[in-house]
Amino acid sequence: MSRSRGLRRAAAAALTGVGLVAAVTGGLVASARPATAAPHAAVTTGLATTAPTGIQTASTGLSHRPGDMTAGREVTRYDVRADVGADGRTRVTIDLDFDFGNDPGHGPYLTLTTRQRYDDSHDRLYQYSDITASSPTGAPAHVNKENDRDAIVLRIGDPKNGDVQGVQTYRIAYTVDGWVNPANSQHAGDELYWNVIGSGWVVPISHLSLVVTGPASAVGAACYVGSYGSSDPCTSAAVQGTGGRFTQDVVDVGQQWSVVTGWPAGTFRSQPILGPRYDPTAALEPFSVAGGAALVVLVLGAVVVVRRVLRTGRDQAYLGLTPGLRPASGQQVATGLRGRQAVAVQFTPPEGTGPGAVGTLVDERANAVDVTATLVDLAVRGYLRIEEVPRRDPNKKPKDWTLVQLRDAGPELLPFETALLGSVFAGRRQVRLSELRTTFAASMAAVQSSLYQHVTERGWFRSDPQAVRNRWRVGGGLLSAGGIIALVAPLTARVQVRGVSLIGVAILLVGLLTLVLARRAPARTADGTAVLAQALGFRQYLATAEANQIRFEEGQDIFSRYLPYAIVFGLADRWARVFAELAARGRAVPQPTWYTGYYNVGAGMFWAQSFAGAMDRFSTIATQSLSAPTPGSSGGSGFGGGGFSGGGVGGGGGGGW
């Protein structure tokens, strides 16, 4: 198959994959959309004793930390007063006694919920202001405020003083807007349905009381205690003038205490404060403006990438010349895109081209096997000798070899050959192949880079193929990273733009497509295509030649001369066996002087007994050695049987720090 056709198929497959991923993404988003839920909301506050690992709302609660219990920390008094104005604004004052037990700290902390689910498209918001704290017992009572998505945390105390101990009294006060539930279909009057203690507490609380006041006479009071959903009544609840009074003996860790106070409809002028509900699937909504933009980015990006690789990644060829031929000196020949070419058998390798360069030209990569073949070629040319390391059992196959340098590198060697010879021996006259596992790998990149430079300087590629691939990989990597950021950022920042994260998905897919097509980016010149045809023709010869078809030249060791090319093409074992067959037929085959092993028991026995397998093992192990790494809900009513613990507005918890 021609390179052009291969590019088209790769591009088509990539685009098909892009379309499938986009379709599957849309389907998953649609199926992941949550079902509609009834609105509900509550307010919860809480105090406890250990520093939280994160702020959590009533819907999740603060994680219980057994350390607080074993340390003996607890709240022994918790008195609250909530004064609700006609505008719905509530002033809350909390007086509590906090026992540090045997675990001193900075002070308590309090979490206040700022956002809760209202309905499928809205969240209910709570706005806090005028936050103060003091300590009648003299404990540090600075207010350190931290903001989270759905809550704020108030750390009471001095960050520099972590040795507060004993029983300390604190007064914490704040103003909040948005707590009051106006009359609706669920309840005939206005009400404050408040989770006074949330599930985020990590210490027990005892002797709790709450007084609620309003602008008009109250018409009802109720309270609930227990785990979320519990309808167990609290110790006492009663209407008291314009509000209610509530008490509870104990609230254990993980339990909630919720109270409801009711007034006639229209008592309060306020309405719930609503904001757009954050929907994590909205950013992945395909049927949206941003989703459409993402599709445009995906299609245009894919088209640009594919067109570019089809334009710049296709080989050139000489038009009107037989594949494998190059213009004579001074001959003007037009060039164009390479089409499908028939490969004619070549009985010799491309003139003046070593096996490492041939291997790099064929697959556009300077692989470790190309370096191994070059090493064997240097041995054939007399620069080194390869010796099998004897084993205790001579019948076992060799596992290691010694490389002995016979000649120093001269000006006749190519730069990458000089670099290879110098890196292998590194000032030594001999070295075990096994030693190169830990000494040569660091030099492999330099040898490969020199090999890429050689084939580029020969004019076989428009640019260094590895550099071209790296540029595409960097571009694809940057696009992929940018796509991931554009995908995740709206989700983490809770951006309420439908489909916006799909733009990131589109960019990511374009980046992945770029990475996939990077291997197709290098392109051969017309001269490189001609030499490629010669190399493929020679490979066909090595792959198909039989013993009686070998062309011998006077005084030439054809086996050794062509063996490095056979190694590059993965045909070393076959090539050696062809000559083993010749030796078995009695043909005089020159025995290589560049390789010594324990097959040398006689002139024809060399081929028949072991050399084919020995060279195949050497090629495999050498390639491994040379490339081895170096060591090293809101607004529900609380009356009429519908109330329960945790069903009010707000949410939060607390701890000590």
C-alpha positions in Angstrom: 0.0 0.0 0.0 1.3 3.4 -0.8 2.1 6.0 1.9 -0.6 8.3 0.5 -3.3 5.6 0.8 -2.0 4.7 4.3 -2.3 8.3 5.3 -5.8 8.6 4.0 -6.9 5.4 5.9 -5.2 6.6 9.1 -6.9 10.0 8.8 -10.3 8.4 8.1 -9.9 6.1 11.0 -8.9 8.9 13.3 -11.9 11.1 12.2 -14.3 8.2 12.7 -12.9 7.7 16.2 -13.4 11.4 16.9 -17.0 11.2 15.8 -17.7 8.1 17.8 -16.2 9.7 21.0 -18.2 12.8 20.5 -21.4 10.8 20.0 -20.7 8.6 23.1 -19.9 11.7 25.1 -23.3 13.2 24.2 -25.1 9.9 25.1 -23.3 9.6 28.4 -24.2 13.2 29.3 -27.8 12.7 28.5 -28.0 9.5 30.5 -26.2 11.0 33.5 -28.6 13.9 33.9 -30.3 13.6 37.4 -34.0 13.1 37.8 -36.1 15.9 39.0 -36.3 16.1 42.8 -38.7 17.9 45.1 -37.4 21.2 46.6 -36.1 21.3 50.1 -33.8 23.5 52.2 -32.5 24.1 55.7 -30.1 26.1 57.7 -27.7 24.3 60.0 -24.8 25.5 62.1 -22.5 23.5 64.2 -19.5 23.6 66.5 -17.0 20.9 67.3 -13.4 20.5 68.3 -10.9 19.3 65.7 -9.5 21.0 62.6 -11.5 19.9 59.6 -9.9 18.5 56.5 -12.5 20.4 54.5 -15.8 22.3 54.9 -18.9 20.2 54.1 -22.5 21.2 54.1 -25.4 19.4 55.8 -25.9 17.3 52.7 -22.6 15.6 53.3 -21.7 16.5 56.9 -18.2 16.8 58.4 -16.4 13.6 58.8 -16.4 12.3 62.3 -13.0 12.2 63.9 -12.8 9.7 66.8 -9.8 11.7 68.2 -12.2 14.4 69.5 -14.1 11.8 71.5 -11.1 10.1 73.0 -9.7 13.5 73.9 -12.8 14.2 76.0 -13.8 17.3 74.1 -17.5 18.3 74.3 -19.9 21.3 74.3 -21.6 21.4 77.8 -23.9 24.3 77.1 -25.3 25.6 73.8 -27.8 28.6 74.1 -29.0 30.3 71.0 -31.2 33.3 70.3 -32.5 34.1 66.8 -34.3 37.4 66.3 -36.1 37.5 62.9 -37.0 41.0 61.5 -40.0 41.8 59.3 -37.5 41.9 56.3 -36.5 38.3 57.0 -33.1 39.2 58.2 -32.1 37.1 61.3 -29.7 38.0 64.0 -28.2 34.9 65.6 -26.4 34.9 69.0 -24.8 31.7 70.3 -23.5 31.3 73.8 -21.6 28.1 74.4 -19.3 26.4 76.9 -16.6 24.5 75.1 -14.6 21.9 77.1 -11.2 21.1 75.5 -10.8 18.0 77.6 -7.2 16.9 77.6 -6.5 18.2 74.1 -5.7 22.0 74.1 -6.2 23.9 70.9 -6.8 27.4 69.4 -10.6 27.4 69.8 -13.8 26.2 68.1 -14.8 26.6 64.6 -18.3 27.0 63.0 -19.4 26.3 59.5 -22.4 28.1 58.0 -24.1 26.9 54.8 -24.3 29.5 52.1 -25.9 27.5 49.3 -28.5 24.6 49.1 -30.6 23.0 46.5 -34.0 24.7 45.9 -35.3 23.0 42.7 -33.8 21.5 39.6 -32.6 24.8 38.2 -32.1 27.0 41.3 -30.1 26.9 44.5 -31.1 28.8 47.7 -28.5 31.3 48.9 -27.8 32.5 52.4 -25.9 35.7 53.0 -24.0 36.3 56.2 -22.7 39.6 57.6 -21.7 41.4 60.9 -19.9 38.3 62.3 -18.5 38.8 65.8 -17.0 36.6 68.5 -15.9 37.2 72.1 -15.0 35.1 75.2 -16.2 36.1 78.7 -13.6 33.7 80.1 -10.8 35.5 78.3 -10.0 32.9 75.7 -8.7 34.3 72.3 -11.7 35.0 70.1 -10.5 36.4 66.8 -12.7 35.6 63.9 -10.8 33.9 61.1 -13.2 33.5 58.1 -12.6 31.1 55.2 -14.9 30.7 52.2 -15.8 27.5 50.5 -18.2 26.9 47.6 -21.3 26.0 49.7 -20.3 27.3 53.2 -18.1 29.5 55.2 -16.0 28.5 58.1 -15.4 30.7 61.2 -12.3 29.8 63.1 -12.5 31.4 66.6 -9.2 31.9 68.3 -5.7 33.1 67.8 -3.7 31.2 65.1 -0.6 31.7 67.1 -2.0 30.3 70.3 -2.7 26.6 70.3 -2.7 26.1 74.0 -6.2 27.1 75.0 -7.5 24.5 77.5 -10.1 23.7 80.1 -13.7 25.0 79.8 -14.1 28.2 77.9 -17.1 30.3 77.1 -17.7 31.9 73.7 -20.3 34.2 72.3 -20.6 34.1 68.5 -23.0 36.3 66.6 -23.9 36.9 63.0 -26.6 38.2 60.7 -28.1 36.2 57.9 -30.5 36.9 55.0 -32.5 34.3 53.2 -33.6 31.9 56.0 -37.4 32.6 56.1 -39.7 30.4 54.1 -42.8 32.4 52.9 -46.2 30.7 52.8 -46.7 28.4 49.9 -48.7 25.3 48.9 -46.8 23.2 51.5 -47.5 25.5 54.5 -50.2 28.1 55.0 -48.0 30.6 56.9 -44.5 31.9 57.0 -41.9 30.0 58.9 -38.3 29.6 60.0 -37.4 26.0 59.6 -33.8 25.8 60.8 -31.3 23.0 61.4 -29.7 24.5 64.5 -27.3 21.6 64.9 -26.1 20.0 61.7 -24.7 16.5 61.1 -21.2 17.8 60.9 -20.6 17.9 64.6 -17.7 15.7 65.8 -18.4 16.1 69.6 -21.5 15.6 71.7 -23.5 18.6 72.8 -25.6 18.9 75.9 -28.0 21.4 77.5 -29.2 23.0 74.3 -31.8 25.8 74.2 -33.1 28.1 71.5 -35.3 31.2 71.7 -36.8 32.5 68.4 -38.5 35.9 68.1 -40.3 37.5 65.2 -42.3 40.7 64.3 -45.7 39.1 65.0 -47.3 36.5 67.2 -46.2 33.0 66.5 -48.8 30.4 65.6 -46.8 27.2 65.9 -43.5 25.6 67.1 -42.0 22.1 66.6 -38.6 20.5 66.7 -37.0 17.2 65.8 -33.8 15.4 66.7 -31.8 12.4 65.4 -30.2 11.3 62.2 -31.2 12.8 59.0 -34.9 12.1 58.3 -35.8 11.4 61.9 -39.2 12.6 63.1 -38.4 12.1 66.8 -39.5 15.1 68.9 -36.9 17.1 70.8 -37.1 17.6 74.6 -39.5 20.6 74.4 -41.0 23.0 71.9 -43.5 25.7 72.6 -44.9 28.9 71.2 -43.7 31.9 73.2 -45.1 35.3 72.3 -43.8 36.3 68.9 -41.7 33.2 68.5 -40.9 29.9 70.2 -38.7 28.3 72.9 -37.0 25.0 72.3 -34.7 22.7 74.4 -32.8 19.5 73.9 -30.9 17.5 76.5 -28.2 16.0 74.2 -27.3 15.9 70.6 -24.9 13.1 69.8 -22.2 13.1 67.1 -23.8 12.7 63.7 -27.3 13.8 64.9 -29.2 16.9 63.9 -31.5 19.2 65.8 -34.1 21.0 63.7 -36.7 23.6 64.8 -39.7 25.2 63.2 -41.4 28.4 64.2 -44.5 29.6 62.3 -46.2 33.0 61.8 -49.2 34.1 59.8 -48.8 34.4 56.1 -47.4 37.8 55.0 -45.5 38.4 58.3 -42.3 38.7 56.4 -41.6 40.8 53.3 -38.7 38.7 52.2 -38.5 35.9 49.6 -35.9 33.2 49.3 -32.7 34.3 47.6 -32.2 32.2 44.6 -29.3 31.6 42.3 -28.7 29.4 39.3 -28.3 25.8 40.4 -24.9 24.3 39.6 -25.4 21.3 37.4 -22.2 19.4 36.8 -23.6 17.8 33.6 -24.6 21.2 32.2 -21.1 21.9 31.1 -21.2 18.7 29.1 -24.6 19.5 27.4 -24.1 18.7 23.7 -27.3 20.4 22.6 -26.2 24.0 23.4 -24.5 26.9 21.8 -21.2 26.0 23.4 -21.8 22.4 22.3 -22.2 23.5 18.8 -19.1 25.6 19.1 -17.3 22.5 20.3 -18.4 20.6 17.3 -17.1 23.3 15.0 -13.7 23.3 16.9 -13.6 19.5 16.6 -14.4 19.4 12.9 -12.2 22.3 11.9 -9.3 21.2 14.1 -9.5 17.6 12.7 -9.7 18.9 9.1 -6.7 21.2 9.7 -4.6 18.4 11.2 -5.5 15.9 8.6 -5.0 18.2 5.7 -1.6 19.3 7.0 -0.3 15.7 7.4 -1.6 14.9 4.0 0.1 17.9 2.5 3.4 17.9 4.4 3.6 14.2 5.3 3.5 12.7 1.9 6.7 11.6 0.1 7.9 13.2 -3.1 9.0 11.1 -6.1 10.7 11.6 -9.5 7.9 11.7 -12.1 8.6 9.7 -15.3 11.4 7.7 -13.9 11.4 4.0 -13.0 11.1 3.6 -9.2 14.6 3.3 -7.7 16.2 5.4 -10.4 17.6 8.8 -9.9 18.3 11.5 -12.5 21.6 11.6 -14.2 23.9 14.5 -13.5 22.4 17.6 -15.0 19.2 15.9 -15.9 16.1 17.9 -15.1 13.2 15.7 -13.8 9.9 16.9 -12.4 8.9 15.8 -8.9 5.5 15.3 -7.4 3.7 13.3 -4.7 4.6 9.7 -4.5 2.0 7.3 -5.7 1.8 3.6 -5.6 5.0 2.0 -6.8 5.9 -1.5 -7.8 9.1 -2.8 -6.2 11.7 -4.5 -8.4 14.1 -6.9 -6.9 17.5 -5.5 -6.2 20.5 -7.8 -5.8 22.6 -5.3 -3.9 22.0 -2.7 -1.3 21.7 1.0 -2.3 25.1 2.1 -3.3 27.1 3.9 -0.6 24.5 3.4 2.0 25.1 1.5 5.2 22.6 -0.7 7.0 21.8 1.8 9.7 20.9 4.5 7.2 18.8 2.0 5.2 16.9 1.0 8.3 16.2 4.6 9.2 15.1 5.4 5.7 12.7 2.5 5.5 10.7 3.1 8.7 11.7 6.7 9.3 13.1 5.8 12.7 16.7 5.2 14.0 15.8 2.1 16.0 18.1 0.2 18.3 18.2 -2.6 15.6 19.7 0.0 13.2 22.5 0.6 15.7 23.0 -3.1 16.2 23.3 -3.6 12.4 25.8 -0.8 12.2 27.9 -2.4 14.9 27.9 -5.7 13.0 28.7 -3.8 9.8 31.7 -2.2 11.6 32.8 -5.7 12.6 32.5 -6.9 9.0 34.6 -4.0 7.9 37.4 -4.9 10.3 36.9 -2.3 13.1 36.0 -4.9 15.8 35.7 -8.6 16.4 32.7 -10.3 18.1 33.7 -13.3 20.4 31.3 -15.6 22.1 31.9 -15.9 25.9 32.4 -19.6 26.7 29.8 -21.3 28.9 30.4 -24.2 31.3 28.3 -26.4 29.2 29.5 -26.1 25.6 26.2 -27.5 24.3 24.3 -24.5 25.6 23.7 -21.5 23.4 25.8 -18.3 24.0 24.4 -15.7 26.3 27.1 -13.0 26.1 29.8 -11.8 23.7 33.0 -9.8 24.0 33.5 -7.0 21.6 37.2 -6.4 20.7 38.3 -3.2 19.0 40.7 -3.9 16.2 41.0 -0.4 14.6 40.5 3.1 15.7 37.9 5.2 14.0 39.2 7.1 11.0 38.0 9.9 8.7 36.5 7.3 6.4 33.8 6.6 9.0 30.5 8.5 9.0 29.9 10.7 12.1 27.3 8.3 13.6 29.6 5.3 13.0 32.4 7.2 14.8 30.1 8.1 17.6 28.9 4.5 17.9 32.4 3.0 18.0 33.6 5.6 20.6 30.5 5.1 22.8 30.8 1.3 22.8 34.4 1.1 23.8 34.9 4.4 25.6 38.7 4.1 25.7 38.7 0.3 26.3 40.0 -2.2 23.8 37.3 -4.7 24.7 34.0 -4.8 26.4 31.3 -7.4 27.3 28.0 -6.9 25.6 26.3 -7.4 28.9 28.2 -4.4 30.3 26.7 -2.2 27.7 23.3 -2.5 29.4 24.5 -0.1 32.1 27.0 2.0 30.2 25.8 2.5 26.6 22.1 3.4 27.0 23.0 7.0 27.9 24.9 7.3 24.6 22.1 5.7 22.5 20.2 9.0 22.0 23.3 10.7 20.7 24.0 7.9 18.2 20.4 7.9 17.0 20.4 11.7 16.7 23.6 11.5 14.6 21.9 8.9 12.4 18.9 11.1 11.9 21.2 13.9 11.0 23.0 11.7 8.5 19.9 10.7 6.5 18.7 14.3 6.5 22.0 15.6 5.2 21.9 12.9 2.5 18.8 14.7 1.3 16.4 11.8 1.9 14.0 13.7 4.1 12.7 17.2 3.9 13.5 17.7 7.6 14.9 15.5 10.4 12.1 12.9 10.8 12.5 12.7 14.6 12.4 16.5 14.9 9.3 16.6 12.8 7.6 14.0 14.9 8.7 15.8 18.1 7.2 19.1 16.9 3.9 17.3 16.2 4.0 15.6 19.6 4.7 18.8 21.4 1.8 20.5 19.5 -0.5 17.5 20.2 0.6 17.4 23.9 -0.1 21.1 24.3 -3.5 20.8 22.6 -4.3 17.8 24.8 -3.2 19.6 28.0 -5.1 22.7 27.0 -8.2 20.5 26.2 -8.0 18.9 29.7 -7.8 22.3 31.3 -10.7 23.6 29.3 -12.6 20.5 30.2 -12.0 20.5 33.9 -11.8 24.2 34.7 -15.5 25.0 34.1 -16.4 21.9 36.3 -14.2 22.9 39.2 -15.1 26.6 38.9 -18.8 25.7 38.6 -19.2 27.8 35.5 -22.9 27.7 34.5 -22.5 27.8 30.7 -24.1 24.8 29.1 -21.8 22.7 27.0 -18.7 24.8 27.7 -16.6 21.9 28.8 -17.2 20.2 25.4 -15.0 22.8 23.9 -12.2 21.3 26.0 -13.2 17.8 24.9 -13.0 19.0 21.3 -9.5 20.5 21.8 -8.4 17.3 23.6 -9.6 15.1 20.7 -7.8 17.3 18.2 -4.7 17.0 20.3 -4.9 13.3 20.5 -5.5 13.2 16.7 -2.3 15.2 16.3 -0.4 12.8 18.5 -1.7 9.8 16.5 -0.7 11.3 13.2 2.7 12.5 14.4 4.2 9.2 13.1 2.9 10.1 9.6 4.4 13.6 9.7 7.9 13.0 8.3 8.2 13.0 4.5 10.9 11.7 2.1 12.3 13.8 -0.7 12.2 12.4 -4.3 15.8 11.3 -3.8 14.9 9.5 -0.6 12.0 7.8 -2.3 14.3 6.5 -5.0 16.7 5.1 -2.5 13.8 3.6 -0.6 12.7 1.7 -3.7 16.2 0.3 -3.9 16.2 -0.7 -0.3 12.8 -2.4 -0.5 14.0 -4.2 -3.6 17.0 -5.5 -1.8 14.9 -6.5 1.2 12.8 -8.6 -1.2 15.9 -10.3 -2.5 17.1 -11.2 1.0 13.6 -12.4 1.9 13.1 -14.7 -1.2 16.5 -15.7 -2.4 17.2 -19.5 -2.3 20.6 -21.1 -1.9 20.9 -21.7 -5.6 20.0 -18.1 -6.4 22.8 -16.4 -4.4 25.0 -14.2 -6.7 28.7 -14.6 -5.7 31.4 -12.1 -6.5 35.0 -12.9 -6.8 36.8 -12.5 -3.5 33.7 -11.1 -1.8 32.2 -12.5 1.5 28.6 -12.0 0.4 27.2 -13.4 3.5 29.0 -11.0 5.9 28.6 -8.1 3.5 24.8 -8.4 3.4 24.2 -9.7 7.0 23.9 -6.3 8.6 21.1 -5.4 6.1 19.4 -8.7 6.9 19.5 -7.7 10.6 17.8 -4.4 9.8 15.1 -6.1 7.9 14.6 -8.8 10.5 16.0 -11.5 8.1 19.3 -12.4 9.8 18.2 -15.9 10.7 16.9 -16.6 7.2 20.0 -15.2 5.5 22.3 -17.3 7.7 20.3 -20.5 7.0 20.6 -19.9 3.3 24.3 -20.0 3.6 24.2 -22.9 6.0 22.4 -24.8 3.2 25.1 -23.8 0.8 27.7 -25.1 3.2 25.8 -28.3 3.6 25.8 -28.8 -0.1 29.5 -28.6 -0.1 29.8 -25.1 -1.5 32.9 -23.3 -0.4 31.7 -20.4 1.8 34.2 -18.0 3.3 34.2 -18.3 7.1 33.9 -14.9 8.7 36.9 -13.7 10.6 35.0 -11.1 12.5 33.1 -13.6 14.6 34.5 -16.4 16.7 32.6 -19.0 18.6 32.5 -22.6 19.6 31.2 -23.7 16.2 34.8 -23.7 14.8 35.2 -27.4 14.6 35.8 -27.7 10.9 35.3 -25.9 7.6 31.6 -26.7 6.6 30.4 -27.6 10.1 30.4 -23.8 10.9 27.3 -23.1 9.0 25.4 -26.3 9.5 25.8 -26.4 13.2 25.3 -23.1 14.9 26.2 -19.8 13.3 22.7 -19.0 12.0 21.2 -19.3 15.5 24.2 -17.6 17.1 23.9 -14.5 14.9 20.1 -14.3 15.5 20.7 -14.4 19.3 23.5 -11.9 19.1 21.3 -9.5 17.1 18.4 -9.8 19.6 20.5 -9.5 22.7 22.6 -6.7 21.3 19.6 -4.7 20.4 18.2 -5.2 24.0 21.5 -4.3 25.5 22.1 -1.2 23.5 18.6 0.1 24.2 18.4 -0.9 27.9 17.7 1.9 30.3 20.5 3.1 32.6 20.2 2.0 36.3 18.6 4.1 38.2 -33.9 21.2 49.1 -35.4 24.5 50.4 -38.8 25.7 51.6 -40.5 22.5 52.7 -42.8 22.9 55.7 -41.8 21.6 59.2 -45.5 21.4 60.3 -48.4 19.0 59.4 -46.4 15.8 59.9 -43.9 16.8 57.2 -41.1 17.8 59.4 -37.9 15.8 60.3 -34.4 16.2 61.5 -32.2 17.9 58.9 -35.1 19.1 56.8 -34.7 22.8 57.5 -32.7 25.5 55.8 -28.9 25.8 55.9 -26.3 23.2 56.7 -22.9 23.0 58.2 -20.8 21.7 61.1 -17.9 22.7 63.2 -14.8 21.6 65.0 -11.8 22.7 67.0 -8.4 23.8 65.7 
